[in-house]
């Protein structure tokens, strides 16, 4: 449900609902992603739960790994999780800020009629 060109800007109450829904989806995506990381680091990397959380958080935010992975399975998991995390981080950023970007573009919209030759 996005605003059409010929409609007025979305009321603040509806905009707040939209921001809440996009935020909820973004947080859900991050929780899902960090859960994958925690489980993978714990089971493949054989590290504690808190260290798994730490590693997953650092990878998901782009900071880099903390613990060295010893086994080949752990190294493969860490590699694929890092690739997955890069995409998820950027996607989450885009999802979270899209209502604000849409509203800004709607506010700054200039009719095409002004630039058409008469």
Secondary structure, DSSP 8 states (H G I E B T S, - for coil): ----TTS----HHHHHHHHHHHHHHHHHHHHHHHHHHHHHHHHHS---HHHHHHHHHHHHTTS---S---SHHHHHHHHHHHHHHHHHHHHHHHHHHHHHHHHHHHHT---GGGGS--
